[in-house]
């Protein structure tokens, strides 16, 4: 029996080298050599040194020390502790953090066919600070103008009823950084997804997490997106359909922190359009908006700030139901009345918004709100 077989930590050494019964030619030769010329203690030390070196090499060069190394390691599908991710993100400046993430997107490294997205979504994004997410949003928008549009072949599409514009019906590509083309076969893109009474079971653009929507698009249809982390909206946008950004897993949605629609021409936000976006903190709406339909922002558990547009006419039942952190609503003095329709069994528009200030509640009641907060 060799010295290696006699070692008290044989099992631990084998595990470090890859499991019981692992055959490593170089290691075997070194251990054989150790049997001949050194004592059992010296052999143990040698095995531990070799095991440590093997573990370091096998882990993609050791534990990552900064955000760039972390993303590179994740791309190699290294098994990295979320504690390591959290520590690296904490030590990274927002600007460096944003640059590293944007670079990964442009280099096409974040794709659906590997495990980097698991670390990115569940680790890096969850552990990043609000400042880092805001910086990422700013740099993302600045970088968007430099990104090439996705090829036409990545989409299923059809002509609209007027036969003068394209409806993009489904995205079949894999790149998570999606720049939607402004034209397809020479026709302008005017709509993304169908705007019908039917809600698709899966998001039509399920692979897209970073989205640039081009000028000319007027409608985002039902169930178009899922778990969008950053989006650039066009000034031409007028309607957002049902489940447009809620997706399929509406109660487990890693999402954008700021929803900025202020530069659009939006008139209507559909039922359940932004339900259950558990990272969303700030919503900025344009003054063109007239209707917020039922449960549009329901269950946004960390939403704190939103403005009611000057032209708002109707806020339907459950629109902000259970937005329990909502405490700042900007209401223009020019608004004189808002309709708050609901059936007796429906959730009220602001039910569960227990942190609204008294003055805000009184102002909403002056505008026609008669239900609980």
Residue, then its C-alpha position, 0 to 999 in steps of 0.5 A: x500500500x502506498x503512502x498516499x493510501x495511508x494518508x488520513x486525509x486521503x478522501x479530502x485530497x481525492x475530493x479536491x482533485x475531482x472525486x474518489x478514484x480520480x486518475x491524474x497522471x501527473x499527480x500519480x507520478x508525483x505521489x509515487x516519487x514522494x513514496x520513494x524519497x519522503x516521509x508520509x507527512x511530507x507526502x501529505x503536504x505535497x498532495x495538499x499543494x498539488x490539490x490546491x494548484x489543481x483547484x485554482x486552475x480548474x476554477x478559471x484562474x482562482x476566485x475573481x477579484x473585480x467585476x470584469x473577472x467575475x463576468x469572465x468567470x461566469x462566462x466560463x460557467x464557474x460555480x461562484x458563490x453569491x457571497x463573492x458576487x455580492x462582495x465584488x459588486x459592493x466594491x465596484x464603483x457604479x461607473x465601472x460596474x455599468x461599463x463592464x455590464x454594457x461591454x458584456x452585452x455588446x460582446x454578445x457574451x450574455x446569451x440564453x445558451x449558457x449559465x452566465x445569465x443565472x449569475x447575472x440575473x440572480x446574483x449581480x443584478x440582485x446584489x447591485x445598489x440603486x446607484x449602480x442600477x441607475x448608472x447602468x440605466x444611464x450608460x445603457x441609454x447612451x450606448x444604445x445609439x451605437x448598437x446595430x439593429x437585430x437582423x430581420x431574420x430574427x423576427x416573425x412579422x406581418x403587415x398591419x391592417x393598413x398595409x403600410x407598417x410592420x408588426x413584429x410578432x415574435x423575436x427568435x434570436x438569442x442576444x439579450x441586448x436587443x436593438x429592434x430595427x426601425x424598418x423591415x423589408x422597407x416598411x416602418x416597424x409600427x407595432x411590437x406584438x399583437x394588440x388583441x383580446x388574446x394574451x400569449x402564454x409566453x412572452x413574445x420577446x422572451x429572450x430580450x432583457x435589454x431593449x431599444x424600441x425604435x422611433x415609429x413604434x406606436x403600440x406594444x402589444x399583449x405579452x410582448x416582453x418579460x423581465x426587461x431590465x433596461x428599455x429605451x422607449x420611442x417618443x411615438x409610443x401611444x399604447x401598451x397592452x396587457x401583460x406587456x412587461x409582466x411576462x409569464x412569471x408575474x410574481x417573480x419578476x426581476x425588472x427595471x428599477x426606473x420606468x421612464x415613459x415621460x418622453x413618449x406620447x403614451x395614451x393608454x397603459x393596459x391591464x396588468x401591464x407592469x404587474x409584479x415588477x419587484x425591482x421597480x421603484x420610480x415611474x415617470x409618466x407623460x402628460x399625454x397619458x389618459x387611462x391606466x387600466x386595471x392592475x397596471x402597476x399592482x404588486x410593485x412591492x418597492x414602488x415609491x414614486x409616481x406622477x399622475x399626468x396632467x391629462x389623466x382621466x381614468x384610473x381603473x380598479x387595482x391599478x396600484x393595489x398593494x404598492x405598499x411602499x408608495x409614498x410620493x405621488x405628484x398630482x398636478x393642480x390642473x387635474x380637477x377630476x379622475x374616474x376610479x371605476x370598480x365593481x364591488x368585489x374588485x380591489x380599489x385603485x390604491x388599496x394597500x397603499x398604506x404609506x401614502x401621506x394624508x394630504x395625498x389621500x385627501x387630494x385623491x379623494x377630492x378628485x373622486x377616489x372613494x375607496x380605502x388606501 
